[in-house]
Amino acid sequence: MISLGIESTAHTFGVGIVDDKGRVLANESKSFFPDEGIHPREAAVHHTNHAVSVINAALDSAKIDISDVDIVAFSQGPGLSPSLKVGAVTARTLALGLKKPILGVNHCIAHIEIGRMKTKAKDPIVVYVSGGNTQIT
């Protein structure tokens, strides 16, 4: 199974492609770094302008065709609403066009799960520190 995931919670539009063994086949991104802070609408315009090229770069890096993708995932939140919307619409468009399932993912939980997967921890205690999303679980 090949999963294509879209990350668009704030200043970066990213695409990761992984297989069912957890191997990262591609990890491509384009970040928005204005001179003075991130304006949510400007970040969304950036993401819109770069979505197709980042997706294509990820497919090239993974050496797969878009038809090889089995599921499309996207960051559902938390994050900047306009940026999240670009990722969600992009993911929905891909999933509909490919006739593949779509999965919304909590950005914070994804960080925690990646740590658990990489360490093979069975029942970890996690301290997640990330601005307004800090959690102890």
N, CA, C and O atoms as CSV, one atom per row, in Angstrom:
chain,resi,resn,atom,element,x,y,z
A,1,MET,N,N,0.844,-1.180,0.000
A,1,MET,CA,C,0.000,0.000,0.000
A,1,MET,C,C,0.885,1.237,0.000
A,1,MET,O,O,1.861,1.306,0.746
A,2,ILE,N,N,0.550,2.201,-0.825
A,2,ILE,CA,C,1.274,3.466,-0.926
A,2,ILE,C,C,0.351,4.587,-0.446
A,2,ILE,O,O,-0.772,4.737,-0.928
A,3,SER,N,N,0.851,5.370,0.515
A,3,SER,CA,C,0.091,6.507,1.055
A,3,SER,C,C,0.767,7.807,0.661
A,3,SER,O,O,1.986,7.942,0.768
A,4,LEU,N,N,-0.020,8.750,0.211
A,4,LEU,CA,C,0.469,10.097,-0.078
A,4,LEU,C,C,-0.162,11.019,0.950
A,4,LEU,O,O,-1.385,11.089,1.063
A,5,GLY,N,N,0.679,11.730,1.705
A,5,GLY,CA,C,0.182,12.641,2.727
A,5,GLY,C,C,0.543,14.072,2.415
A,5,GLY,O,O,1.636,14.365,1.930
A,6,ILE,N,N,-0.393,14.963,2.700
A,6,ILE,CA,C,-0.207,16.396,2.457
A,6,ILE,C,C,-0.189,17.127,3.787
A,6,ILE,O,O,-1.085,16.955,4.613
A,7,GLU,N,N,0.846,17.952,3.991
A,7,GLU,CA,C,1.012,18.743,5.205
A,7,GLU,C,C,0.888,20.211,4.834
A,7,GLU,O,O,1.614,20.700,3.968
A,8,SER,N,N,-0.030,20.915,5.488
A,8,SER,CA,C,-0.229,22.336,5.154
A,8,SER,C,C,-0.735,23.114,6.365
A,8,SER,O,O,-1.600,23.979,6.228
A,9,THR,N,N,-0.204,22.815,7.540
A,9,THR,CA,C,-0.748,23.423,8.751
A,9,THR,C,C,-0.340,24.878,8.950
A,9,THR,O,O,-1.040,25.616,9.644
A,10,ALA,N,N,0.764,25.307,8.365
A,10,ALA,CA,C,1.208,26.686,8.577
A,10,ALA,C,C,1.980,27.188,7.365
A,10,ALA,O,O,1.393,27.414,6.307
A,11,HIS,N,N,3.300,27.367,7.509
A,11,HIS,CA,C,4.117,27.998,6.478
A,11,HIS,C,C,4.670,27.040,5.424
A,11,HIS,O,O,5.264,27.492,4.445
A,12,THR,N,N,4.490,25.739,5.598
A,12,THR,CA,C,5.058,24.764,4.668
A,12,THR,C,C,3.970,23.919,4.018
A,12,THR,O,O,3.052,23.437,4.682
A,13,PHE,N,N,4.097,23.751,2.707
A,13,PHE,CA,C,3.277,22.787,1.987
A,13,PHE,C,C,4.192,21.608,1.700
A,13,PHE,O,O,5.183,21.737,0.982
A,14,GLY,N,N,3.850,20.453,2.271
A,14,GLY,CA,C,4.705,19.288,2.119
A,14,GLY,C,C,3.928,18.076,1.664
A,14,GLY,O,O,2.727,17.955,1.905
A,15,VAL,N,N,4.639,17.176,0.999
A,15,VAL,CA,C,4.059,15.918,0.548
A,15,VAL,C,C,5.017,14.797,0.925
A,15,VAL,O,O,6.196,14.813,0.572
A,16,GLY,N,N,4.480,13.827,1.649
A,16,GLY,CA,C,5.242,12.640,1.984
A,16,GLY,C,C,4.589,11.433,1.349
A,16,GLY,O,O,3.364,11.347,1.257
A,17,ILE,N,N,5.411,10.511,0.917
A,17,ILE,CA,C,4.904,9.259,0.361
A,17,ILE,C,C,5.569,8.128,1.124
A,17,ILE,O,O,6.795,8.062,1.212
A,18,VAL,N,N,4.751,7.234,1.678
A,18,VAL,CA,C,5.262,6.105,2.460
A,18,VAL,C,C,4.595,4.814,1.992
A,18,VAL,O,O,3.497,4.818,1.436
A,19,ASP,N,N,5.309,3.700,2.240
A,19,ASP,CA,C,4.702,2.412,1.918
A,19,ASP,C,C,4.163,1.769,3.192
A,19,ASP,O,O,4.292,2.335,4.277
A,20,ASP,N,N,3.564,0.598,3.066
A,20,ASP,CA,C,2.917,-0.041,4.210
A,20,ASP,C,C,3.901,-0.629,5.225
A,20,ASP,O,O,3.486,-1.154,6.258
A,21,LYS,N,N,5.184,-0.544,4.939
A,21,LYS,CA,C,6.200,-0.968,5.898
A,21,LYS,C,C,6.788,0.229,6.641
A,21,LYS,O,O,7.720,0.076,7.432
A,22,GLY,N,N,6.245,1.420,6.388
A,22,GLY,CA,C,6.704,2.624,7.051
A,22,GLY,C,C,7.919,3.267,6.404
A,22,GLY,O,O,8.491,4.208,6.954
A,23,ARG,N,N,8.317,2.770,5.246
A,23,ARG,CA,C,9.472,3.358,4.553
A,23,ARG,C,C,9.050,4.659,3.875
A,23,ARG,O,O,8.041,4.715,3.172
A,24,VAL,N,N,9.841,5.691,4.100
A,24,VAL,CA,C,9.586,6.986,3.474
A,24,VAL,C,C,10.157,6.942,2.063
A,24,VAL,O,O,11.368,6.825,1.875
A,25,LEU,N,N,9.280,7.036,1.083
A,25,LEU,CA,C,9.690,7.014,-0.320
A,25,LEU,C,C,9.970,8.417,-0.838
A,25,LEU,O,O,10.760,8.600,-1.764
A,26,ALA,N,N,9.320,9.402,-0.238
A,26,ALA,CA,C,9.516,10.796,-0.640
A,26,ALA,C,C,9.115,11.710,0.499
A,26,ALA,O,O,8.225,11.395,1.289
A,27,ASN,N,N,9.789,12.849,0.569
A,27,ASN,CA,C,9.471,13.882,1.554
A,27,ASN,C,C,9.873,15.216,0.927
A,27,ASN,O,O,11.019,15.648,1.053
A,28,GLU,N,N,8.941,15.853,0.264
A,28,GLU,CA,C,9.211,17.097,-0.461
A,28,GLU,C,C,8.382,18.228,0.133
A,28,GLU,O,O,7.260,18.007,0.589
A,29,SER,N,N,8.930,19.432,0.129
A,29,SER,CA,C,8.180,20.561,0.682
A,29,SER,C,C,8.672,21.874,0.088
A,29,SER,O,O,9.760,21.971,-0.480
A,30,LYS,N,N,7.829,22.863,0.246
A,30,LYS,CA,C,8.153,24.233,-0.134
A,30,LYS,C,C,7.630,25.123,0.988
A,30,LYS,O,O,6.447,25.074,1.327
A,31,SER,N,N,8.515,25.935,1.563
A,31,SER,CA,C,8.135,26.764,2.710
A,31,SER,C,C,8.001,28.230,2.341
A,31,SER,O,O,8.667,28.727,1.433
A,32,PHE,N,N,7.132,28.902,3.060
A,32,PHE,CA,C,6.840,30.325,2.893
A,32,PHE,C,C,7.489,31.071,4.045
A,32,PHE,O,O,7.112,30.876,5.200
A,33,PHE,N,N,8.471,31.929,3.742
A,33,PHE,CA,C,9.173,32.681,4.780
A,33,PHE,C,C,9.139,34.176,4.457
A,33,PHE,O,O,10.081,34.708,3.870
A,34,PRO,N,N,8.062,34.846,4.836
A,34,PRO,CA,C,7.995,36.291,4.604
A,34,PRO,C,C,8.949,37.018,5.554
A,34,PRO,O,O,9.446,36.434,6.517
A,35,ASP,N,N,9.194,38.283,5.274
A,35,ASP,CA,C,10.088,39.077,6.115
A,35,ASP,C,C,9.530,39.300,7.515
A,35,ASP,O,O,10.284,39.350,8.486
A,36,GLU,N,N,8.212,39.434,7.620
A,36,GLU,CA,C,7.598,39.759,8.905
A,36,GLU,C,C,6.423,38.844,9.193
A,36,GLU,O,O,5.309,39.129,8.755
A,37,GLY,N,N,6.631,37.777,9.900
A,37,GLY,CA,C,5.545,36.914,10.341
A,37,GLY,C,C,4.748,36.286,9.211
A,37,GLY,O,O,4.857,36.684,8.051
A,38,ILE,N,N,3.961,35.314,9.570
A,38,ILE,CA,C,3.154,34.603,8.577
A,38,ILE,C,C,1.741,35.169,8.567
A,38,ILE,O,O,1.048,35.143,9.585
A,39,HIS,N,N,1.322,35.675,7.430
A,39,HIS,CA,C,-0.063,36.094,7.258
A,39,HIS,C,C,-0.792,34.883,6.678
A,39,HIS,O,O,-0.409,34.387,5.619
A,40,PRO,N,N,-1.838,34.398,7.356
A,40,PRO,CA,C,-2.488,33.160,6.917
A,40,PRO,C,C,-2.918,33.137,5.453
A,40,PRO,O,O,-2.727,32.127,4.775
A,41,ARG,N,N,-3.493,34.231,4.952
A,41,ARG,CA,C,-3.938,34.227,3.551
A,41,ARG,C,C,-2.761,34.169,2.586
A,41,ARG,O,O,-2.845,33.519,1.544
A,42,GLU,N,N,-1.658,34.848,2.929
A,42,GLU,CA,C,-0.475,34.808,2.068
A,42,GLU,C,C,0.132,33.404,2.045
A,42,GLU,O,O,0.596,32.941,1.003
A,43,ALA,N,N,0.127,32.739,3.181
A,43,ALA,CA,C,0.625,31.365,3.229
A,43,ALA,C,C,-0.241,30.461,2.357
A,43,ALA,O,O,0.280,29.590,1.661
A,44,ALA,N,N,-1.546,30.659,2.390
A,44,ALA,CA,C,-2.459,29.858,1.571
A,44,ALA,C,C,-2.212,30.088,0.082
A,44,ALA,O,O,-2.241,29.140,-0.703
A,45,VAL,N,N,-1.972,31.330,-0.311
A,45,VAL,CA,C,-1.665,31.622,-1.717
A,45,VAL,C,C,-0.369,30.905,-2.105
A,45,VAL,O,O,-0.283,30.305,-3.177
A,46,HIS,N,N,0.630,30.971,-1.231
A,46,HIS,CA,C,1.887,30.257,-1.473
A,46,HIS,C,C,1.635,28.767,-1.696
A,46,HIS,O,O,2.141,28.180,-2.652
A,47,HIS,N,N,0.855,28.168,-0.811
A,47,HIS,CA,C,0.568,26.740,-0.917
A,47,HIS,C,C,-0.152,26.413,-2.228
A,47,HIS,O,O,0.166,25.426,-2.892
A,48,THR,N,N,-1.114,27.244,-2.587
A,48,THR,CA,C,-1.851,27.050,-3.833
A,48,THR,C,C,-0.905,27.101,-5.032
A,48,THR,O,O,-1.020,26.302,-5.962
A,49,ASN,N,N,0.025,28.044,-4.997
A,49,ASN,CA,C,0.963,28.217,-6.110
A,49,ASN,C,C,1.967,27.072,-6.234
A,49,ASN,O,O,2.493,26.832,-7.321
A,50,HIS,N,N,2.240,26.366,-5.141
A,50,HIS,CA,C,3.287,25.341,-5.153
A,50,HIS,C,C,2.780,23.906,-5.007
A,50,HIS,O,O,3.571,22.969,-5.107
A,51,ALA,N,N,1.494,23.715,-4.777
A,51,ALA,CA,C,0.969,22.372,-4.509
A,51,ALA,C,C,1.298,21.377,-5.613
A,51,ALA,O,O,1.810,20.293,-5.334
A,52,VAL,N,N,1.017,21.725,-6.839
A,52,VAL,CA,C,1.232,20.784,-7.945
A,52,VAL,C,C,2.710,20.447,-8.096
A,52,VAL,O,O,3.054,19.281,-8.290
A,53,SER,N,N,3.587,21.435,-8.011
A,53,SER,CA,C,5.016,21.155,-8.192
A,53,SER,C,C,5.569,20.309,-7.049
A,53,SER,O,O,6.443,19.472,-7.277
A,54,VAL,N,N,5.080,20.507,-5.827
A,54,VAL,CA,C,5.548,19.700,-4.691
A,54,VAL,C,C,5.048,18.259,-4.826
A,54,VAL,O,O,5.793,17.315,-4.564
A,55,ILE,N,N,3.797,18.093,-5.230
A,55,ILE,CA,C,3.261,16.739,-5.458
A,55,ILE,C,C,4.072,16.031,-6.547
A,55,ILE,O,O,4.462,14.876,-6.379
A,56,ASN,N,N,4.321,16.716,-7.648
A,56,ASN,CA,C,5.093,16.107,-8.736
A,56,ASN,C,C,6.518,15.770,-8.300
A,56,ASN,O,O,7.050,14.727,-8.681
A,57,ALA,N,N,7.136,16.640,-7.507
A,57,ALA,CA,C,8.488,16.368,-7.004
A,57,ALA,C,C,8.491,15.128,-6.115
A,57,ALA,O,O,9.419,14.321,-6.178
A,58,ALA,N,N,7.458,14.972,-5.290
A,58,ALA,CA,C,7.364,13.800,-4.410
A,58,ALA,C,C,7.181,12.523,-5.230
A,58,ALA,O,O,7.810,11.504,-4.945
A,59,LEU,N,N,6.329,12.578,-6.234
A,59,LEU,CA,C,6.122,11.404,-7.098
A,59,LEU,C,C,7.411,11.033,-7.825
A,59,LEU,O,O,7.743,9.854,-7.949
A,60,ASP,N,N,8.133,12.041,-8.304
A,60,ASP,CA,C,9.410,11.795,-8.978
A,60,ASP,C,C,10.428,11.194,-8.013
A,60,ASP,O,O,11.128,10.238,-8.345
A,61,SER,N,N,10.497,11.768,-6.815
A,61,SER,CA,C,11.438,11.283,-5.801
A,61,SER,C,C,11.144,9.835,-5.409
A,61,SER,O,O,12.064,9.043,-5.207
A,62,ALA,N,N,9.858,9.493,-5.302
A,62,ALA,CA,C,9.444,8.138,-4.933
A,62,ALA,C,C,9.530,7.168,-6.107
A,62,ALA,O,O,9.439,5.952,-5.938
A,63,LYS,N,N,9.708,7.738,-7.311
A,63,LYS,CA,C,9.757,6.927,-8.536
A,63,LYS,C,C,8.468,6.117,-8.734
A,63,LYS,O,O,8.494,4.932,-9.067
A,64,ILE,N,N,7.339,6.809,-8.515
A,64,ILE,CA,C,6.040,6.180,-8.721
A,64,ILE,C,C,5.170,7.104,-9.566
A,64,ILE,O,O,5.471,8.285,-9.741
A,65,ASP,N,N,4.101,6.546,-10.077
A,65,ASP,CA,C,3.099,7.300,-10.801
A,65,ASP,C,C,1.947,7.605,-9.843
A,65,ASP,O,O,1.727,6.861,-8.888
A,66,ILE,N,N,1.227,8.668,-10.083
A,66,ILE,CA,C,0.102,9.033,-9.214
A,66,ILE,C,C,-0.902,7.874,-9.102
A,66,ILE,O,O,-1.567,7.733,-8.075
A,67,SER,N,N,-1.015,7.052,-10.142
A,67,SER,CA,C,-1.951,5.926,-10.105
A,67,SER,C,C,-1.518,4.833,-9.119
A,67,SER,O,O,-2.321,3.966,-8.775
A,68,ASP,N,N,-0.264,4.865,-8.663
A,68,ASP,CA,C,0.226,3.891,-7.682
A,68,ASP,C,C,-0.226,4.214,-6.256
A,68,ASP,O,O,-0.113,3.374,-5.364
A,69,VAL,N,N,-0.733,5.418,-6.044
A,69,VAL,CA,C,-1.175,5.845,-4.713
A,69,VAL,C,C,-2.462,5.118,-4.343
A,69,VAL,O,O,-3.408,5.068,-5.130
A,70,ASP,N,N,-2.488,4.550,-3.128
A,70,ASP,CA,C,-3.656,3.797,-2.659
A,70,ASP,C,C,-4.562,4.598,-1.727
A,70,ASP,O,O,-5.758,4.322,-1.639
A,71,ILE,N,N,-4.005,5.583,-1.035
A,71,ILE,CA,C,-4.782,6.405,-0.104
A,71,ILE,C,C,-4.142,7.786,-0.024
A,71,ILE,O,O,-2.923,7.924,-0.122
A,72,VAL,N,N,-4.974,8.799,0.155
A,72,VAL,CA,C,-4.510,10.175,0.287
A,72,VAL,C,C,-4.848,10.644,1.700
A,72,VAL,O,O,-5.987,10.518,2.149
A,73,ALA,N,N,-3.850,11.184,2.393
A,73,ALA,CA,C,-4.059,11.711,3.745
A,73,ALA,C,C,-3.687,13.194,3.753
A,73,ALA,O,O,-2.932,13.667,2.904
A,74,PHE,N,N,-4.234,13.911,4.730
A,74,PHE,CA,C,-3.926,15.339,4.828
A,74,PHE,C,C,-4.011,15.795,6.276
A,74,PHE,O,O,-4.731,15.211,7.087
A,75,SER,N,N,-3.260,16.852,6.588
A,75,SER,CA,C,-3.317,17.449,7.924
A,75,SER,C,C,-4.651,18.143,8.086
A,75,SER,O,O,-4.974,19.078,7.354
A,76,GLN,N,N,-5.427,17.673,9.059
A,76,GLN,CA,C,-6.761,18.206,9.302
A,76,GLN,C,C,-6.722,19.327,10.336
A,76,GLN,O,O,-7.695,20.067,10.479
A,77,GLY,N,N,-5.629,19.458,11.046
A,77,GLY,CA,C,-5.490,20.487,12.066
A,77,GLY,C,C,-4.693,19.940,13.223
A,77,GLY,O,O,-4.369,18.752,13.216
A,78,PRO,N,N,-4.365,20.720,14.196
A,78,PRO,CA,C,-4.563,22.168,14.230
A,78,PRO,C,C,-3.614,22.885,13.270
A,78,PRO,O,O,-2.634,22.312,12.795
A,79,GLY,N,N,-3.927,24.141,13.001
A,79,GLY,CA,C,-3.100,24.936,12.106
A,79,GLY,C,C,-3.827,26.189,11.662
A,79,GLY,O,O,-4.883,26.536,12.191
A,80,LEU,N,N,-3.243,26.863,10.680
A,80,LEU,CA,C,-3.840,28.079,10.126
A,80,LEU,C,C,-4.947,27.679,9.152
A,80,LEU,O,O,-4.702,26.950,8.190
A,81,SER,N,N,-6.140,28.151,9.400
A,81,SER,CA,C,-7.306,27.730,8.604
A,81,SER,C,C,-7.122,27.867,7.095
A,81,SER,O,O,-7.426,26.919,6.372
A,82,PRO,N,N,-6.635,29.010,6.582
A,82,PRO,CA,C,-6.484,29.107,5.125
A,82,PRO,C,C,-5.478,28.093,4.566
A,82,PRO,O,O,-5.684,27.549,3.481
A,83,SER,N,N,-4.410,27.845,5.291
A,83,SER,CA,C,-3.408,26.864,4.850
A,83,SER,C,C,-3.987,25.461,4.884
A,83,SER,O,O,-3.795,24.679,3.953
A,84,LEU,N,N,-4.698,25.145,5.964
A,84,LEU,CA,C,-5.335,23.834,6.080
A,84,LEU,C,C,-6.323,23.591,4.946
A,84,LEU,O,O,-6.418,22.481,4.421
A,85,LYS,N,N,-7.053,24.629,4.576
A,85,LYS,CA,C,-8.046,24.499,3.508
A,85,LYS,C,C,-7.380,24.120,2.190
A,85,LYS,O,O,-7.902,23.283,1.453
A,86,VAL,N,N,-6.235,24.725,1.884
A,86,VAL,CA,C,-5.525,24.384,0.641
A,86,VAL,C,C,-5.139,22.908,0.644
A,86,VAL,O,O,-5.325,22.214,-0.356
A,87,GLY,N,N,-4.601,22.429,1.766
A,87,GLY,CA,C,-4.225,21.021,1.852
A,87,GLY,C,C,-5.419,20.098,1.732
A,87,GLY,O,O,-5.351,19.072,1.055
A,88,ALA,N,N,-6.512,20.458,2.387
A,88,ALA,CA,C,-7.718,19.625,2.352
A,88,ALA,C,C,-8.316,19.569,0.948
A,88,ALA,O,O,-8.683,18.496,0.471
A,89,VAL,N,N,-8.413,20.709,0.296
A,89,VAL,CA,C,-8.980,20.748,-1.058
A,89,VAL,C,C,-8.079,19.988,-2.030
A,89,VAL,O,O,-8.570,19.263,-2.895
A,90,THR,N,N,-6.776,20.151,-1.891
A,90,THR,CA,C,-5.832,19.424,-2.749
A,90,THR,C,C,-5.987,17.922,-2.546
A,90,THR,O,O,-6.044,17.163,-3.513
A,91,ALA,N,N,-6.054,17.498,-1.289
A,91,ALA,CA,C,-6.202,16.068,-0.981
A,91,ALA,C,C,-7.538,15.528,-1.516
A,91,ALA,O,O,-7.584,14.446,-2.102
A,92,ARG,N,N,-8.608,16.279,-1.313
A,92,ARG,CA,C,-9.920,15.826,-1.801
A,92,ARG,C,C,-9.943,15.717,-3.323
A,92,ARG,O,O,-10.515,14.780,-3.880
A,93,THR,N,N,-9.320,16.676,-3.983
A,93,THR,CA,C,-9.256,16.656,-5.444
A,93,THR,C,C,-8.505,15.421,-5.931
A,93,THR,O,O,-8.949,14.741,-6.856
A,94,LEU,N,N,-7.362,15.135,-5.303
A,94,LEU,CA,C,-6.596,13.942,-5.677
A,94,LEU,C,C,-7.409,12.669,-5.423
A,94,LEU,O,O,-7.527,11.808,-6.295
A,95,ALA,N,N,-7.962,12.569,-4.222
A,95,ALA,CA,C,-8.708,11.359,-3.853
A,95,ALA,C,C,-9.899,11.131,-4.787
A,95,ALA,O,O,-10.139,10.005,-5.222
A,96,LEU,N,N,-10.626,12.170,-5.089
A,96,LEU,CA,C,-11.772,12.035,-6.002
A,96,LEU,C,C,-11.322,11.643,-7.396
A,96,LEU,O,O,-11.897,10.751,-8.019
A,97,GLY,N,N,-10.284,12.321,-7.883
A,97,GLY,CA,C,-9.783,12.028,-9.225
A,97,GLY,C,C,-9.233,10.622,-9.359
A,97,GLY,O,O,-9.381,9.984,-10.401
A,98,LEU,N,N,-8.595,10.139,-8.296
A,98,LEU,CA,C,-8.010,8.796,-8.312
A,98,LEU,C,C,-8.994,7.718,-7.870
A,98,LEU,O,O,-8.734,6.523,-8.007
A,99,LYS,N,N,-10.133,8.168,-7.337
A,99,LYS,CA,C,-11.122,7.234,-6.758
A,99,LYS,C,C,-10.495,6.400,-5.636
A,99,LYS,O,O,-10.645,5.180,-5.569
A,100,LYS,N,N,-9.784,7.121,-4.756
A,100,LYS,CA,C,-9.095,6.486,-3.627
A,100,LYS,C,C,-9.652,7.048,-2.325
A,100,LYS,O,O,-10.215,8.142,-2.316
A,101,PRO,N,N,-9.500,6.308,-1.221
A,101,PRO,CA,C,-9.959,6.824,0.072
A,101,PRO,C,C,-9.107,8.011,0.521
A,101,PRO,O,O,-7.962,8.186,0.103
A,102,ILE,N,N,-9.712,8.811,1.383
A,102,ILE,CA,C,-9.032,9.980,1.941
A,102,ILE,C,C,-9.101,9.900,3.460
A,102,ILE,O,O,-10.084,9.410,4.017
A,103,LEU,N,N,-8.063,10.379,4.125
A,103,LEU,CA,C,-7.983,10.316,5.584
A,103,LEU,C,C,-7.455,11.628,6.134
A,103,LEU,O,O,-6.345,12.046,5.806
A,104,GLY,N,N,-8.254,12.279,6.974
A,104,GLY,CA,C,-7.800,13.468,7.681
A,104,GLY,C,C,-7.014,13.048,8.913
A,104,GLY,O,O,-7.423,12.135,9.630
A,105,VAL,N,N,-5.885,13.711,9.163
A,105,VAL,CA,C,-4.982,13.343,10.250
A,105,VAL,C,C,-4.747,14.542,11.160
A,105,VAL,O,O,-4.500,15.651,10.685
A,106,ASN,N,N,-4.823,14.316,12.468
A,106,ASN,CA,C,-4.477,15.360,13.431
A,106,ASN,C,C,-2.961,15.525,13.412
A,106,ASN,O,O,-2.221,14.565,13.628
A,107,HIS,N,N,-2.512,16.736,13.155
A,107,HIS,CA,C,-1.087,17.029,13.020
A,107,HIS,C,C,-0.294,16.654,14.276
A,107,HIS,O,O,0.800,16.100,14.175
A,108,CYS,N,N,-0.835,16.950,15.441
A,108,CYS,CA,C,-0.140,16.641,16.703
A,108,CYS,C,C,-0.028,15.135,16.909
A,108,CYS,O,O,1.036,14.628,17.264
A,109,ILE,N,N,-1.118,14.431,16.687
A,109,ILE,CA,C,-1.116,12.973,16.856
A,109,ILE,C,C,-0.130,12.343,15.872
A,109,ILE,O,O,0.527,11.358,16.210
A,110,ALA,N,N,-0.018,12.890,14.673
A,110,ALA,CA,C,0.924,12.347,13.691
A,110,ALA,C,C,2.356,12.429,14.210
A,110,ALA,O,O,3.126,11.481,14.054
A,111,HIS,N,N,2.717,13.551,14.824
A,111,HIS,CA,C,4.064,13.672,15.408
A,111,HIS,C,C,4.289,12.589,16.457
A,111,HIS,O,O,5.338,11.946,16.482
A,112,ILE,N,N,3.319,12.398,17.302
A,112,ILE,CA,C,3.435,11.406,18.372
A,112,ILE,C,C,3.548,10.001,17.797
A,112,ILE,O,O,4.387,9.215,18.237
A,113,GLU,N,N,2.711,9.682,16.818
A,113,GLU,CA,C,2.714,8.346,16.224
A,113,GLU,C,C,4.012,8.051,15.477
A,113,GLU,O,O,4.492,6.917,15.496
A,114,ILE,N,N,4.584,9.061,14.821
A,114,ILE,CA,C,5.866,8.852,14.141
A,114,ILE,C,C,6.948,8.514,15.162
A,114,ILE,O,O,7.763,7.621,14.931
A,115,GLY,N,N,6.959,9.224,16.289
A,115,GLY,CA,C,7.921,8.912,17.343
A,115,GLY,C,C,7.745,7.499,17.872
A,115,GLY,O,O,8.723,6.785,18.098
A,116,ARG,N,N,6.506,7.101,18.067
A,116,ARG,CA,C,6.211,5.751,18.551
A,116,ARG,C,C,6.650,4.699,17.528
A,116,ARG,O,O,7.215,3.665,17.883
A,117,MET,N,N,6.380,4.985,16.259
A,117,MET,CA,C,6.745,4.048,15.196
A,117,MET,C,C,8.269,3.905,15.099
A,117,MET,O,O,8.784,2.794,14.985
A,118,LYS,N,N,8.976,5.020,15.145
A,118,LYS,CA,C,10.433,4.995,14.994
A,118,LYS,C,C,11.120,4.313,16.176
A,118,LYS,O,O,12.134,3.637,15.999
A,119,THR,N,N,10.570,4.488,17.384
A,119,THR,CA,C,11.206,3.905,18.568
A,119,THR,C,C,10.669,2.517,18.900
A,119,THR,O,O,11.239,1.801,19.724
A,120,LYS,N,N,9.567,2.144,18.253
A,120,LYS,CA,C,8.879,0.870,18.525
A,120,LYS,C,C,8.405,0.774,19.980
A,120,LYS,O,O,8.270,-0.322,20.524
A,121,ALA,N,N,8.156,1.927,20.603
A,121,ALA,CA,C,7.648,1.962,21.975
A,121,ALA,C,C,6.244,1.371,22.012
A,121,ALA,O,O,5.424,1.652,21.138
A,122,LYS,N,N,5.971,0.561,23.016
A,122,LYS,CA,C,4.666,-0.120,23.119
A,122,LYS,C,C,3.604,0.747,23.801
A,122,LYS,O,O,2.458,0.780,23.353
A,123,ASP,N,N,3.963,1.435,24.856
A,123,ASP,CA,C,3.010,2.253,25.606
A,123,ASP,C,C,3.747,3.486,26.152
A,123,ASP,O,O,3.946,3.608,27.361
A,124,PRO,N,N,4.150,4.398,25.254
A,124,PRO,CA,C,5.008,5.506,25.693
A,124,PRO,C,C,4.245,6.592,26.459
A,124,PRO,O,O,3.040,6.776,26.289
A,125,ILE,N,N,4.983,7.291,27.295
A,125,ILE,CA,C,4.506,8.542,27.874
A,125,ILE,C,C,5.117,9.621,26.995
A,125,ILE,O,O,6.329,9.642,26.779
A,126,VAL,N,N,4.284,10.509,26.492
A,126,VAL,CA,C,4.738,11.479,25.512
A,126,VAL,C,C,4.559,12.891,26.035
A,126,VAL,O,O,3.512,13.230,26.588
A,127,VAL,N,N,5.589,13.716,25.858
A,127,VAL,CA,C,5.483,15.148,26.098
A,127,VAL,C,C,5.613,15.813,24.736
A,127,VAL,O,O,6.674,15.765,24.114
A,128,TYR,N,N,4.547,16.425,24.280
A,128,TYR,CA,C,4.510,17.070,22.973
A,128,TYR,C,C,4.479,18.576,23.209
A,128,TYR,O,O,3.487,19.106,23.709
A,129,VAL,N,N,5.562,19.267,22.851
A,129,VAL,CA,C,5.665,20.703,23.069
A,129,VAL,C,C,5.734,21.393,21.721
A,129,VAL,O,O,6.703,21.239,20.977
A,130,SER,N,N,4.691,22.158,21.413
A,130,SER,CA,C,4.625,22.841,20.132
A,130,SER,C,C,3.700,24.047,20.257
A,130,SER,O,O,2.522,23.975,19.907
A,131,GLY,N,N,4.231,25.138,20.751
A,131,GLY,CA,C,3.437,26.358,20.852
A,131,GLY,C,C,2.146,26.147,21.607
A,131,GLY,O,O,2.160,25.668,22.741
A,132,GLY,N,N,1.034,26.497,20.997
A,132,GLY,CA,C,-0.275,26.395,21.633
A,132,GLY,C,C,-0.831,24.991,21.668
A,132,GLY,O,O,-1.929,24.774,22.182
A,133,ASN,N,N,-0.088,24.021,21.126
A,133,ASN,CA,C,-0.577,22.648,21.056
A,133,ASN,C,C,0.107,21.718,22.049
A,133,ASN,O,O,0.047,20.500,21.879
A,134,THR,N,N,0.751,22.250,23.072
A,134,THR,CA,C,1.496,21.439,24.028
A,134,THR,C,C,0.569,20.463,24.746
A,134,THR,O,O,-0.513,20.831,25.204
A,135,GLN,N,N,1.023,19.192,24.837
A,135,GLN,CA,C,0.212,18.136,25.454
A,135,GLN,C,C,1.111,17.160,26.191
A,135,GLN,O,O,2.267,16.965,25.815
A,136,ILE,N,N,0.591,16.557,27.223
A,136,ILE,CA,C,1.219,15.414,27.865
A,136,ILE,C,C,0.207,14.285,27.789
A,136,ILE,O,O,-0.896,14.389,28.325
A,137,THR,N,N,0.594,13.195,27.114
A,137,THR,CA,C,-0.337,12.077,26.923
A,137,THR,C,C,0.299,10.759,27.319
A,137,THR,O,O,-0.340,9.712,27.223
